[in-house]
């Protein structure tokens, strides 16, 4: 069956839980190699006059995490914001507010991933050009993560803990820094959730 695009009517009827369930079902199809068939030319044509994405995903720039693909989404289905380390900043918050308040998306998903290079660099206190400022956004997650082992990228369990804490802290800051999204979540208009993608299995695990 060819998957159709999301139009305004379909988007309006969706609940935040509907959207989350659709993304997770898409990830299951991805891992099971049973993805929807899509007519991309038709989707391009049908979305040329407008878009009604169901979610906005904040992801890392990592090339091994092709967001639309791992959730089996097509043209016009989701907004994607990407920055190394998948943290929020003013521009990304504004993009999320546009996605939800203006364009009608029902879900904000912060997506970290296994063995994140930006997280590893933050764990190792790397300083290099503009990367230094970028990594400062991940430092709170490094500081919040407990371990009995080495506090560096050599400790896989420590890195995994920082990845999870980075997602959780980013979700918290989105709520703190965006009264618009915070109110929408309290009103049940949207959900703000987090997950971690496994680069070794392709599976997304919700936190």
C-alpha positions in Angstrom: 0.0 0.0 0.0 1.3 3.5 -0.9 1.4 5.8 2.0 -0.4 9.1 1.5 0.6 12.5 2.7 -0.8 14.2 5.9 -3.2 16.9 5.0 -4.7 19.5 7.3 -7.8 17.4 8.0 -5.7 14.4 9.0 -3.3 16.5 11.1 -6.2 18.1 13.0 -7.7 14.7 14.0 -4.4 13.4 15.3 -3.7 13.3 19.1 -0.1 13.5 20.5 -0.4 9.8 21.4 -1.5 9.0 17.8 1.6 10.7 16.5 4.0 9.1 18.9 2.5 5.7 18.1 2.8 6.3 14.4 6.5 7.2 14.8 7.2 4.2 16.9 5.3 1.9 14.5 7.4 3.4 11.7 10.6 2.7 13.6 9.4 -0.9 14.0 8.8 -1.2 10.3 12.3 0.3 9.7 14.0 -2.3 11.9 11.9 -5.1 10.4 12.7 -4.0 6.8 8.9 -3.6 6.1 8.7 0.1 5.3 5.8 1.8 3.5 5.9 2.2 -0.2 5.9 5.9 -1.2 5.3 7.8 -4.4 7.7 10.7 -3.7 6.9 12.5 -6.9 3.3 12.6 -5.9 4.1 13.6 -2.4 6.2 16.5 -3.7 3.4 17.6 -5.9 0.7 17.3 -3.1 2.8 19.2 -0.5 3.9 22.0 -2.9 1.0 24.2 -1.7 1.4 23.7 2.0 2.5 21.4 4.8 0.9 19.8 7.9 3.7 17.8 9.6 2.6 15.7 12.6 5.7 16.1 14.7 9.0 18.0 15.2 12.1 15.9 15.9 15.3 17.4 17.5 18.1 15.2 16.4 21.9 15.1 16.3 23.6 15.8 12.9 25.0 12.3 12.9 24.9 10.8 9.4 23.9 7.4 10.8 20.6 8.8 12.1 18.5 9.7 9.0 15.5 10.8 11.0 12.7 10.5 8.4 14.0 7.1 7.3 14.3 5.6 10.8 10.7 6.6 11.6 9.5 5.6 8.1 8.1 9.0 7.3 7.7 10.7 4.0 7.7 14.2 2.4 5.7 16.6 4.6 5.3 14.2 7.5 7.7 15.6 10.1 9.8 18.7 10.8 13.5 17.9 11.7 15.9 20.2 13.6 19.5 19.0 13.8 22.5 20.1 15.7 25.5 18.1 17.0 24.4 16.8 20.4 20.7 17.4 19.9 20.3 20.3 22.4 18.0 23.3 22.2 18.9 26.9 21.6 16.9 30.0 20.9 16.6 29.3 17.1 15.6 25.7 17.6 13.1 26.7 20.3 11.6 29.2 17.8 11.5 26.5 15.1 9.7 24.2 17.5 7.2 26.9 18.5 6.6 27.5 14.8 6.1 23.7 14.2 3.6 23.3 16.9 1.8 26.6 17.5 1.7 27.8 13.9 2.0 24.7 11.7 0.0 22.3 14.0 2.4 19.6 14.9 1.3 17.5 17.9 4.6 16.1 19.2 8.1 17.3 20.1 10.6 14.4 20.1 14.2 14.9 21.4 16.2 12.1 19.8 19.7 11.3 21.2 21.7 8.4 19.8 24.1 5.7 20.9 27.8 6.6 21.0 27.2 10.2 20.1 30.4 11.9 19.0 29.4 15.3 20.5 28.6 13.7 23.8 32.0 11.9 23.8 33.8 15.1 23.1 31.9 16.8 25.9 32.9 13.9 28.2 36.6 14.5 27.2 36.3 18.3 27.6 37.4 18.9 24.1 38.2 22.6 23.2 38.4 23.5 19.6 37.1 26.7 17.8 33.3 27.0 17.9 33.1 23.4 19.0 34.0 24.6 22.5 30.8 26.7 22.8 28.7 23.9 21.2 29.9 21.3 23.8 29.1 23.7 26.7 25.5 22.9 26.0 26.1 19.2 26.8 28.3 19.8 29.9 25.3 19.8 32.3 24.5 16.2 31.2 28.1 15.2 31.8 28.0 16.7 35.3 24.7 15.1 36.1 25.8 11.5 35.2 27.2 9.3 37.9 29.6 6.4 37.3 32.0 4.2 39.3 34.3 4.1 36.3 36.3 6.6 34.2 34.5 9.8 33.4 35.6 9.9 29.8 34.6 8.6 26.3 36.5 5.4 27.0 33.7 4.4 29.4 30.8 3.2 27.2 28.3 3.1 30.1 29.2 6.6 31.2 28.7 7.9 27.6 25.3 6.1 27.4 24.3 7.7 30.7 25.3 11.2 29.4 23.3 10.6 26.2 20.2 9.8 28.2 20.7 12.7 30.6 21.3 15.1 27.7 17.9 14.1 26.2 16.1 14.5 29.5 17.8 17.9 30.4 17.0 19.2 26.9 13.3 18.3 27.3 13.3 20.1 30.7 14.9 23.2 29.2 12.4 23.2 26.3 9.6 23.4 28.9 11.5 26.0 30.9 12.5 28.3 28.0 9.4 28.0 25.9 6.2 29.1 27.7 4.4 28.5 24.4 5.3 24.8 24.2 5.0 24.4 28.0 1.4 25.7 27.9 0.5 23.6 24.9 1.8 20.5 26.7 -0.1 21.3 29.8 -3.3 21.8 27.7 -2.8 18.4 26.1 -2.3 19.9 22.6 1.2 18.4 22.3 3.6 16.0 24.1 7.3 16.5 24.6 9.1 13.2 24.7 12.6 11.8 24.4 14.2 8.8 23.0 17.6 7.2 22.1 18.4 5.7 18.7 20.7 2.7 18.6 23.2 2.9 15.7 23.8 -0.8 16.0 20.2 -2.0 15.7 18.2 0.9 14.3 15.8 0.8 17.2 14.5 3.9 19.0 13.9 3.5 22.8 11.7 6.0 24.5 12.9 7.4 27.9 
